[in-house]
Amino acid sequence: MIPSTIGVDISKDFLDALIAREDARFFRHHGVDHLGLLRANLRNLREKRVVQGASTITQQLARMTFELRERSYQRKLIEMAIARRIERRYSKQEILRLY
């Protein structure tokens, strides 16, 4: 269980499901999943449209926190830079709680 910021404990099963769905390599990267980026870019190139995203939980946290809404490569680069800073400052458990 992880205590949340709203005073409700978050179950391990929920966290496991969240990580499996959103960022399977969450505990193995430092904010940016380079393999995930490569996989998503290759798939999107093959499909000739955006069909797969590559944001980590930390990148999603950065996007939500700083209201980064524009769909562009510049936003993705900013998101990645912020995610790296978040990962240097907070533990994985703290990131999950903030998310």
Secondary structure by P-SEA (a helix, b strand, c coil): cccccccbbbbaaaaaaaaacccccccccccccaaaaaaaaaaaaaacccccccccaaaaaaaaaaccccccaaaaaaaaaaaaaaaacccaaaaaaac
